[in-house]
Amino acid sequence: MQPEPVDVVVIGAGQAGLSAAYHLRRRGFSPLSSTDAPGGTFVVLDADAAPGGAWQHRWGSLVMGTVNGIHELPGAPVPPADPASPAREVLPDYFAAYEERFDLRVRRPVQVRAVRRADDDPRGRLLVETDAGTWAARYVINATGTWRRPFWPTVPGADTFRGRQLHVHDYVDAAEFAGERVIIVGAGISAVQLLEEISHVADTFWVTRHEVTWDATEFDTAARIAAIAGVEERVRRGEPPGSVISVTGQHRTPWSEAARERGVLVRHPMFTAIEPDGVRMPDGTFERADAILWATGFRADIRHLAPLHLRTASGGVRVENGRSTDEPRLFLIGYGPSQSTVGANRAGRDAVRAIVAEERAAHPTSAAAMSATEPAIAAY
């Protein structure tokens, strides 16, 4: 079967992908299935069976009143919600309504297997190969985020542990640990939130690889923007993005303060080995455990980009202003400095701006069509 030509393929329908799709619509691009597409075409591919991005997979106790990092999608505010409502119910509904309102026609579930160059022409097409066919795109906006790639550190003896090991990716509810001794690994917001939650029903023991730096300032929008800037230089050099926490330090939150007041916010150094019934600490002491919860973050889900050979010796991809330095037809958003919800919105907009500017310079006739249709989205 011949690849289907399209101007832009957006991979992923989380915050970053929907932001890009919105701005493509706003600039006159139309979903590939449209009968009239004067400003160009796009298609959004999503691996999930339903709208909502990673939010639909979060644990039930993550409610709207305590969820970290909510930011509205462009052009549509998050609807009012009971602070006690689970984020995994409210936000997928919001995403679904958004897709319908702006007629984004997301195709799902579609698994992207590989992105490769069609030929040696630097202005040629990129082939996006999936389990639902192949698209030949002039540009690819990769917005796959990190949720599908939980990071598990390598620790000697991990395969000998007789208890349960799970990543925060698979966490459901504190009740499953009732009466147990749970070691929680990680220095991020999720680790602290789940420490506070699980400590109500279990004996918890919190470990981190490094001392936790607590920042007394509120982790507001300004702080998040500063964190984004802190990661930018790393991805420009082609280094792995690293975590936002490594740049900002930990900020006080309602759950960190609640854990502190109850005496459970006690950090211990990272263990050196895992044994059948617990872990061995750096000083040689043994800590018994029924379960180990790894709140150790995620890595960029970009394995499908491997055929483009973009990884540097440092293990990252060189990205500047949301665009691959070594493959300019590829944009990576929700990656590195744009991995927060604030950054993802901005990155989606900027990627589309760059595409439109390039198209206007190369094809002045089609640029007129883009300009003519740009206000249409306001009617939605």
ABEGO torsion letter per residue (X at the ends): XBBBBBABBBBEABAAAAAAAAAAAAAGBBBAABABBAAEBBBBBBABABBGEAAAABBAABBAAABBGBBBBBGBBBBBBBAABBAAAAAAAAAAAAAAAAGAGBBOBBBBABBBBABABAABBBBBBBAAEBBBBABBBBAAEAAABBBBBBBBGAAABABBBBBAAABABAAAABGBBBBBBEABAAAAAAAAAAAAABBBBBBBABBBBBBABBBBAAAAAAAAAAAAAAAAAGBBAEBAAAAAEBBBBAAAAAAAAAGABBBBBBBABBBAAEBBBAAGBBBBBABBBBBAEBBBBAAAAAAAGABBAAGBBBBBGGBBAABAABBBBGBEAAABAAAAAAAAAAAAAAAAAAAAAABAAAAAAAAAAAAAAAAX
